[in-house]
């Protein structure tokens, strides 16, 4: 958990190439400013009714503040694997421990904010406890409702989340 001196812009992340091989490291702000490829893990959390948890990002976020996003997501830290990052983010953002199943991988591109992304699916009957520093609102909704909201109000969502959700649904068929 970050301390009082923590500054997300100065967080050091690994820079990777188009094949997801580490080629260096740099502060997060530099990585985003220069559109360098890096890594992120996302979790789609489902309840026993088959609803997905969607969060509204904190207004203090540097990227897509206040937008609707994956259940939990975050950068992969140096030396960390994708699954480790997903487990950490699910715990940090929602206070949930759950079994993760890899759902899909997508290469870094403009739509993913130059992140190589691995998406995990988790099923849990626990009630999420959103971290107020990360999330201003969150709730479960039917997948069909989420898809409809994305179609009607795409500007209310992180663009990468729309892309990941569509890819997830495409692969489920």
N, C-alpha and C positions, 0 to 999 in steps of 0.2 A: 504494500500500500504506500502511495507516495507520501512523503513528509511535507512539512509546511514550506520547505524551500523548493519543492518539486516544480519544474517548469516543463510542460509537455513539449514546447518548441525545441528545447535543448535535449530531449530524450535521444539517446544514441540508438540508431537502428542499423541493421545490415542493409547494404545496397547489393542488389543481385542483378544478374544479366537476364537475357530473355529466356534462358533455360533454367532459371531459378537457382543459379550457382552464385555463392557469395563472392563479390569482387571488392568489397570494402565496407566501410561504415561511415556514417555522417549523422549530424543532428537532424532530427525529424523535420524541422523548419526548412533546412537546406534541401532535404529529399523532396519535400512537397513543392518548394519553390522551383526546383529544377526538373521536376517530373521524372525523378530517378525511380527505377523499379525497386520495390521492396515487398514485404510479405505481410499478409493479414489472415486471420482466422475468423470465421463467422459461425454462429450457432443458430439454428432454427429450433426453438424449443416448443414442443407440442404437449398439450395436456391430454388426459385420458379421453376427452370428447373429440380429439382430433383437431382442436383449435391451435393456432400458432400464436405465440407471444410476440407482439410488436412493441417497440419502444419509440418514444419521441425523445430525440437527443437533447441534452441540456443546451440551453441558450448560450452557455459559455464555451461550447466546443469551437475549435478553430476551423473545422471542416464541417459544412452542412449543419450549422447550429439550428436546433428546433425541428429538424426534419425527421420523418419516420424512418426507422431502420430495422435491421435484423434484431432478433431477440437479444443477442450479445455479440460483440465483435471487437477486435482490436489488433494492433500490430503484434507481429511475432518478435520477441526480444532477441538480442544477440545470443547465439548458442542454444536457443529454445527451438523445439519442433512445433509444427502446426497444431498437433493435438494438445501438447502442453499449453500452448497459448489459448486454445479454445477452452480447456478446462479452467485455466486461470481467469479468463474473461467472464465465463459463466458464473464463477464464484464471486468475482469482484463486482460485477454489475448486477447480478440477480440473487446472490446468496444461495445458489443451487449447485448441488453435486449430482451428476447424472451420467449414465453410460452414454458415450458418444459413438455415433456411426458415421463414417465419412460418406457424404452424399455426392459431392462433386468437387472438381478442381477447375479453376479457370486461369488462363495466363494473364499476366499484367497487360493492361491496355488503358486507354484514356477513360473508358467507362468504369473501370475499377479503381480509378485514381492512381494508376500505375502500380497496383498491388497484385502480386500473384496471390490468389485466394483459394483457401480450402474451406468448404462449407461442411459442417457437421450437423446431423440431426440428433436431437435428444428428446426423450420422452420422460416426463416426470409428473407426479401427482402432487408435488410440493407447490405451495403458493410462492411465486417470486417475491423477493424483498428488494425492490429497485434501489440502487445506490443514487441518492439525490444529487451527488456531484456529477454523475454521468447521465442520468435519465430524469426528464421532467415529468414523464407519464409513461405508463405501459399497461398493456392489457391483452387478453386472449381474444382472438376473433377467428371466425370460420375462414378457411383458405379461400373459399369462393368470394367472400366479402373483401378480403385483402386484395385479391386480383381485381375486383370491381373498383375498389378505391384507387388502386394504382392507375387503372384506365381512365377514371374520371378526374383525378387530381394528381397527375404525375409530379408536379412541382412541389408537392407536399412530402415527397420521399427522397431519400438519398438515391441518386441515379444508379449507383452500383447495386443497391438492394433490389431495385426493380429488375435489373439484369439477372442477378443471382436467383431471384424468385422465379423468373421465367425459365431459366435454365433448369432449376430444380424441378419445376412442373413438367418440362419437356422430357427430362430423363426419367421421371416417374411413370410416364405412359408406357 
